[in-house]
Amino acid sequence: MTASLIDGIAIAAKVRSEVAVGVGKLLKDSGITPGLATVLVGDNVASQTYVRAKQKACAEVGIESYGHVLSSDSTQNEIVSLVRDLNADHSVHGILVQLPLPDGINEEEVLSSISIEKDVDGFHPINIGKLGMKGRDPLFVPCTPDGCMRLLQESGAEFSGANAVVLGRSNIVGLPAAMLLLKRNATLTVCHSRTRNVAEVCRQADILIAAVGRPEMVKADWVKPGAFVIDVGINNKWISHTDDREFRCASSGDLFTAHHQDLSEKGGRKRMGYLDESSGDVYSRDHLPNGIEVEGLVKLFRKNKLVGDVDFDEVKEVAGHITPVPGGVGPMTIAQLLSNTLRSAQALS
């Protein structure tokens, strides 16, 4: 049996289409355009990439985005002051503070300063608290776990009475996902680093959500035949090539492994060093001597690809439904953020 693919790109496109229609209707009916403010503190490259992706997605569905960038030496008071200004700004319906924040900044205090009505990322303590209470519903749910639920729903999963296992207990994914499953009347187990016989526990799961950040940890013999498997992990894995070889750095004498040709296959590349074809000397990236110009040198790479916490090639032969990495959970995170921003604008209009 080969599992049915849960196509996060297609389902996210459906959500975005729904949001675009809702944005157009809100503008027509009330003259209001939803607005999302992003707060980026510092120069973390990954955070900058995530914020740009969110701003681009906003533009595609008609949501206005307002970017605010603070330096890495900004104080707690400066960040909270900006958030409070955004709370009072009627053109802003959602506020997203990009995590992680620099060392020394109290994330909980910053997130608590966001107006609960504009907490479209779903991490305000009141929203999280209501998520964990029977009979109470938060205004907003964290986007990645909410996206996982939408993927399961769209794929025909039945929650009530199902055995559900969540691998991981982070505040961002694991714990909120567990609480969402409980609200849907699943019978829940949360596994973590102290869990005994974790593979045996996972084998009982009708629904398995993996969010531990360990490349391809979940193997085929961890999975119940026919289970729904949601892979939240995003990890880099080095790929071996038959023509990879060891090079000895001319300046340090260290050995390193690389590929001497520019690789075109899908996946990332990490520059490992340089080859001087005129002399035959090879230099590792970390031991390039002063005075050696990289221009004209042949770049040496190692190739990597993105993998999840689930060994996809193995598990797809056992599971009933499975998300790929990439193209599974990732697209849903931004889609749910857009949906939350629209709902906030509708409620505040």
Secondary structure, 3 states (H helix, E strand, C coil): CCCEECCHHHHHHHHHHHHHHHHHHHHHHHCCCCEEEEEEECCCHHHHHHHHHHHHHHHHHCCEEEEEEECCCCCHHHHHHHHHHHHCCCCCCEEEECCCCCCCCCHHHHHHCCCHHHCCCCCCHHHHHHHCCCCCCCCCCCHHHHHHHHHHHHCCCCCCCCEEEEECCCCCCHHHHHHHHHHCCCEEEEECCCCCCHHHHHCCCCEEEECCCCCCCECHHHCCCCCEEEECCCEEEECCCCCCEEEECCCCCCEEEEECCCCCCCCEEEEEEEECCCCCCEEEHHHCCCCCCCCCCEEEEEEEEEECCECHHHHCCCCCEECCCCCCCHHHHHHHHHHHHHHHHHHHC
